């Protein structure tokens, strides 16, 4: 086969590999942001459903 075919195939493979690396980086960055936000939402929901608690002064 001609060198042009292999050059085109190599360029396509390199572009796909680069796109995969960028996609993985963006996915990881979005997960790092969304996990604390999800934990915060869960914590808020649990706080809103918790029963009221009152503390009595210590008897001394």
C-alpha positions in Angstrom: 0.0 0.0 0.0 1.1 3.5 -0.5 2.7 5.6 2.2 -0.2 8.1 2.0 -2.7 5.5 3.4 -0.4 4.7 6.3 0.2 8.4 7.0 -3.6 9.0 7.0 -4.2 6.0 9.2 -1.5 7.1 11.7 -2.9 10.7 11.8 -6.4 9.4 12.4 -5.2 7.1 15.2 -3.3 9.9 16.8 -6.3 12.2 16.6 -8.5 9.6 18.2 -6.0 8.9 20.9 -5.7 12.6 21.7 -9.5 13.0 21.8 -9.7 10.0 24.2 -7.2 11.7 26.6 -9.0 15.0 26.5 -12.4 13.2 27.1 -10.9 11.3 30.1 -9.5 14.5 31.5 -12.8 16.4 31.2 -14.8 13.5 32.6 -12.5 13.3 35.6 -12.7 17.0 36.2 -16.5 16.9 36.1 -16.6 14.0 38.6 -14.3 15.9 41.0 -16.7 18.8 41.0 -20.0 16.8 41.1 -19.0 14.4 43.9 -18.8 17.2 46.6 -21.9 18.8 45.3 -23.8 15.4 45.6 -22.5 14.9 49.1 -23.6 18.4 50.0 -27.1 17.7 48.7 -27.4 14.5 50.6 -26.2 16.1 53.8 -28.7 18.9 53.4 -31.6 16.5 52.8 -30.6 14.5 55.9 -30.3 17.6 57.9 -33.8 18.7 56.9 -35.3 15.3 57.8 -33.5 15.1 61.2 -35.7 15.5 64.3 -35.2 18.6 66.4 -32.8 18.2 69.4 -32.6 20.4 72.5 -29.9 20.3 75.0 -30.5 20.7 78.7 -27.9 22.5 80.8 -25.7 20.3 82.9 -26.7 19.8 86.5 -23.8 20.7 88.7 
